[in-house]
């Protein structure tokens, strides 16, 4: 079962078709609240968004339900973002189906053509149909893309952290400097290396400019601790800030911090940011330190302005 409370993708198909049963032209975005009511979504369910933040999950599933019903010929779209029920759609509603899902839509050749388009390009349409090439039923295509992306990112983070733990102390020092520079700290590499350049026990100690003008400094400590980092280490780090006359600090570890360490940071006046191993590799990935793009996918949509034949005419 899908972990989210928003009903699975297929659950939107029949309510959407029923909502167009009056034969009028409807904008899909206007139908979203009605379908949310029919499916009894809570306020929290309605607020859930795709990880990209572009749409709510409910909106995304309504829009894709519209696409699936159109591909099956149960709806038509007379204008951008609008739908109208077809005669076949009316016929289906008159049979009072208890559910419409991908298996139901598969009876329509146009829908089969839609879902097996990729297989056709490889000359393997029959095989695709035999092995149920239909998209996963619970989520929309964007959600599948984002889910796959998160899974790949998670594996990358795990592998990257294991790699970071194996590098030499000197390389680890360079890695931390590279991350800080990529985030906008330290000005130039020369400035950053000079300020954060004291080699420690498997890590670095020193200060770095918070901005390129050097208006404020941040004390940095980074070590590849094997076990968890507790309050004692953080407390000692906070004490060392005074020696550097620094009000801000960043404590980096390749392992993790205990709950008491996090609690302590919230109780003191100095601003200390704790960066554990997973957060460190997240920053590396976000700022392209130690990673490269293996492949890029573009998600495109129709440019409806291009097809507006009246645009620009007097």
N, C-alpha and C positions, 0 to 999 in steps of 0.2 A: 504494500500500500504506500502511496506517495506520502512523504512526511508532512506536507503542508495541509492546512485545513481547507483551502480552496478546492472544490471538487475537481476531479480529473477532467482533462480536456474534452473527452467525448461527452461528458455530462452536459455540456453547453449546447450540443447540436440540436436536440429536440426542442428545448425551450426557445432557442433562437428561431427555429422554423415556425413554431407555434406563435411567436410574437409577431410574425409577419403575416399571420393568417387572415388579417383583415384586407389583404390585397393592396394596401397602400405602400407608397415608397417610404422607407425608413432609413435614417442615418444610423449606422452601426453604433456610433458613439452615444446616440440618444437611447439605444436599447440596453446599454450596459447596466444602468441602475435597475431596470425592470428584471433583467436576468439575475442580477445579484439578489433581488427580492425573492424571485421564484426559487432560487437555489439556497435561500435562507443564509446568506453570508453575513457574518458579524461585521461590525465596524473594523475590527482588526483584520479580518479576512479581506475586506475591500481595500484596505490600505497596503496590503502586501504588494511589493513591487519586484519586477525582475531585478537581478543583480546589477544590470546596467543602469537601472533607475529610469529608463525611458518610458515605461508604462507600468500600470498595475498588472498583476498576473491575470486578474479577471478581464481587464480590457484586452489584453493580448489574446486570451483564449476566446473571447467573443469574436474578435477580428479574424482569427484563424478559423473559427467555426464557420464564419461567413464564407471564407475562401473554400473550405471543404464542401459546403452545401452548394456553392456555385459550380464547383468542378463536377459535382454529381448531377447538376441540372435542376436542383430543387429550388434554387434562388437564382436571380439574375441581378445584374448591377447596372442600372441605367445611367448612373453618374458616379463620380468619384466618392467612395465612402458610403454609398447607399445600396440598399438591397430591396428587391421586390420578389414575392413568392411567384413561382411558375405554376403552370397547370399540373405538372408532375408533383410539385411540392404540395399543391392542394390535395391531389389524389392520395399522397402519402399520409397527410394529416387526417383525411377522411377514413383511413383504415385504423385510426386511433392506436398507433404503435406505442408500446410501453417504453421503447428506447430506440434511439438512432445512434449507431456507432460505425466505426470503420468497416466492420464486417457487413453491416447493412448497406453501406454506400458502395461496397465492392460490386454490387449487382449492376452498377452503371458503367458501361465501357469508358465513358469520359473520365470517370473517377479512377478507374484502373490505369488509364493512360497517364493521368496526373501523377499517381503514386509510383508508377514504374518507369517514369521518364529517365531516371539515371540508369536503370538497368538496360533500357533500350539502347542507350548510347554505347553500351559494351556488347550489344548483341545477345543479352542473356535475359530477355524479358520472361520467357517461360519459367526459367529457374527462379527468378525473383518472385513471380506469383506463387510458385509452389512452396517457397520457403517463407511466405508471408512478409513481403518487403514493405508492408504498410508501416508508417511511422509509429513510434510508441504512442499508446493510446492516452496516457495520463497527462502528457505535457504537450505544449506547442513546439513548433520547430525552433524558435528562438531559445526556448527553455532548454531544449536538447543541446543546442550549440553551447549555451552558457554552462550547462552541466558538464559537458565534455571538456570545455575550456578549464573549468575549476578543477576537474580531476587531473588533467595534464599539469596544471599549475601546482597542485598539491604534490604530485610525484616529483616535479622539478624542484620544489622547495626542499623536500626530504633529501633528494640526491645532492643538492647544492650544499645543504648543511653538513652532510657527511664529508663532502669534499673540503669544506672550510675547516673542519675539525682536523684534517690531515695535513694541512699546509704548515710550513715552518713558521716560527715566531716572527721572523723578519717579513715574510710574505704576508702574514696576518696583519702586521702593522701597516703595510702598504695597502692591503685590502680595506682596512678601516678608514684610512686617509682617503682612498678613492671614493668610498661611500659618502663620507662627509663632504668631500668636494662636489660630488654629484648632487648632493642635497642643498648646495649653496653656501656651505661653511668654508672658512679659511682663506678666501680670496684665491690666490694662485697656488699651484702645487708646491712651489718653492716656499711660500709662506706657511702652508699647511705642514709640510714636512719639517720645517724648522721648529714650528711650535709644538707639534705632536711627535717629535722624533726621538723621545727617550725610550729606548728599548727596555721592556720589563720582562717579567717571567712569563713568557708565552703571550705577551700582549704589549700595550703601550700605556704610558702615562704622560700627561701634559695638558696644555691649554690650546685652544684653537679659536680663531676669530669667529664670532657669530655671524658676521656679515663681511662683505668685501672691504668695507672702510675700517674695520677693526674697532667699531664703537663699543663693543662689549665682547667679553671672552667667555668661553665655555670650557670647563675642565672635563677632560676625557680620560676614562679608564676603561680598558678593554682587555679581557683575559679569557682564555679558553679553559674555564673551569670544567672539571669532569662531572662533579656532582652539582646539586642545587646550590644557589647562592642565597645565603640567609641574611637576616637583619644585621648581623655583626659586620659583614663586609660593607653593606650599604652605609652603616653608621660610621665606619672608619672613613669611607669615601666622603661623607658629608663633612667630617671634621677636617679633611684635607682641603676642602674648598676654601676654608678660611685662610689657609697658608698661601693660597694663590690669589686671595682677595677676589674670588669668583663667587657669584651668586647663583650660577647655573652649572649643572653638570650632566654628563651623559655617561651612564655605566652600561657597558656592553659585555655580554657573555654569550658563549656558544651553547650554554646549557639553559637553565631556567631559574627564575627567582621564586623564593617561597612566598607564601601569603603574608607572613610577618614582615618580609622585606617590602612588599607593596604597601602594607599598612603603615610602616614607618615613614615611607616617602610622603604619604599623605598627611603626616603629622608635623613635619618640620617646615621651617620658613623657606629654606633654600629650595630652588626649583631643580629637582633631579628627575631625569627621564631614564627609565629602565628599559633596555633593549635586550630581549632574550634571543636565543638562536633562531626560532621561527620568524621573529620580527626582523632580525638582521637579514635573513635571506629574502624576506618580503621586500625590504628596502633595496637589496641588491637587484632583484628582479624588476622592481618598479623603476629604478634609475639605471638599468642596463649595465650593472657592474658584474663582470664574470659570467654573463649570459649573452647569447646572440639569438636573433630571430631565425628560427628554423623554417617557418613557412607562414605566410600571411594570407588571410582570407578576407575578402571584401564582401560585405552584405549590402547589396544594392536594391533599389526600389525604382519604380517608374517615375520619371521626371514629368509630372502632369503639366507643368508650365510649358514644357517644350511642345507638347501636343495641343496647346491652346491656340488654335488657328486665328483667333480674333485678337490675340495679344499684339500690341504695338500698332494696330490699325486705327486710323483716324475715324 
